[in-house]
Amino acid sequence: MSKEYKHWNTEKKLIPVMIRTYCRGNHKTERKAEGVKGKELCSKCKELAEYAAFRLEKCPFKRNKGFCSYCKIHCYKPEYRAEMKEVMKYSGPKMLFSHPIFAMSHVTAMIKYKKQLKKQAKRQSDKNAGAEKVRSAQTNDQKKDKE
């Protein structure tokens, strides 16, 4: 697996697992009524899983993908985004018990990503502060020239 696409490939495997966990825990009556077993999903969760897979395939950042929650471009429609948040809120803690390695690697990746974002923000603010110092020095020089 290419290092560039590592998070994208992991997310491609993780999202269906989280949706399946959510569906199994929240749509039991619907699943029993349809006689669904194993890895199947109710129609609503199946639609969400297909939508998530489609959006993930179309992600413009898939080469060096970060976490969708920190992305500047929110490509999910608002209703699907709200559903996915609900899925993650429900499934996240349960993943620690049902898929501990998956969950811990996801948490570790999230922590690393947050640190990376903080470093980038600090570099940007340092860069902006440096540019501000240059601008203020230039305006001070201009004031001195006028005097």
N, C-alpha and C positions, 0 to 999 in steps of 0.2 A: 504494500500500500504506500503510495506516494505521501511523503511528509506534508506536502502542500495541501493535499486533499484529506488529511487525517481527520480533522474535526467534522468535515462534511460527511465523510463515510461513516463516522461514528454516529452522527446525528441521524443519518439515514436508517441505521439499525435501531437506534434508541427510541425514536418517535413512535413507531408501531408498537413497541413493547409497552411504552407508557400509555398509549391509547387503549391497548388490550387490557392493561391493569385497571384503568379507569372504567372501561366498559364492563369488565367482569365484576367490579365492585358496585357499580351504580345502576346497571341496566339488567339485573338478574331476571326480573319478571319478563322483560321483553325477550331475553335470550331463551328462557324456558318456554315461552309461548311459541317461539319459532323453532324450538328444538335444536338450537345451535349448541355445538360442543367444541371443546378444544380452543383453537386459535381464532375462531370466527368472531366477528363483531356484529353488533346490531347495525341497522341501516344508517343511523345517525353517526355512529362512530366510524363506520366504514367510509362514509362520505368525508368525514374529517381526516381520516388517514390518507385517503386518495388526494384530497386537497393539499395536505401537508407534503406529501411526496411530490406532487406537481410543483408546488412553490419551491421546494428544496432543489428540484432539478433546474428550475429557472433562476436560482439565486445568482446574482451577478458577482457575488464574493466567494463562490464555492471554492476557488483555488486557495484562498487564505481566509476561510470562513471563521467568523467569531460567533458569539451567541446572539440570536435574534433579538433578545430583549435589550441589547446594547447597540443594535444596528440603527443607523441614521435613516435607512429606508425600511419602512414597515410594509412588506409586500402582502401580508395577509389582509383580507377584508376584515373590518372591525368585528363582525359577528364570529368569524372563525378565530380571530385573535383572542377574543374573550373566551371561547370554548377551549382553545389550546391552553390558555392560562389556567383555566379550571382543571383541565386534565393534568397539567404539571403540578399544580398545587395538591391535588389528590394523590397522584402517582409517585411524586418525588420521594416522600417519606417511606412509602411502601416498597420502593425499589431497593432500599437499604436491606430489606429482608428477602425479597424475591430474587433480586439480581445485584448482590452486594458489590461485585467487582465492577460491573457496569456503573453502578451508582457512585462508587468511590472515585472511579476514573473521571466521571462527569464532574463531580464536586472539585476534584483536583484541577481539572482543566478550567473550571469556572474561576477558581482562586487565582490561577496563573494568568488568566485573561484579564481579570480585574486589576492585578498588579501591573500588567502590561499597559492597560488603559491609563492607570495613574501615572506611570512613567512618561507616557506620551503626553499627557496633560501637563505634567511638570515641565517637560522639555519645551512644550509650546508656550507655557506661561513665562519660562525663563527667556525664551526667544523673544516674546512680546515685550518683556521687561527690558531686555537689551536694546530692542528697537526704540522703545520709549526713551531710554537714556540718551540714545543717539539723537533722537528728535529734540529732546529738551536741550541737549548741548548745542545743537544747530540753532535753535531759537535764541539761546543765550548769546551765541556768537553774532547772530543777526542784530540783536539788541545792542550789543557792544559796538558793532559797526555803525549803527545809526547814531550813536552818541558821539 
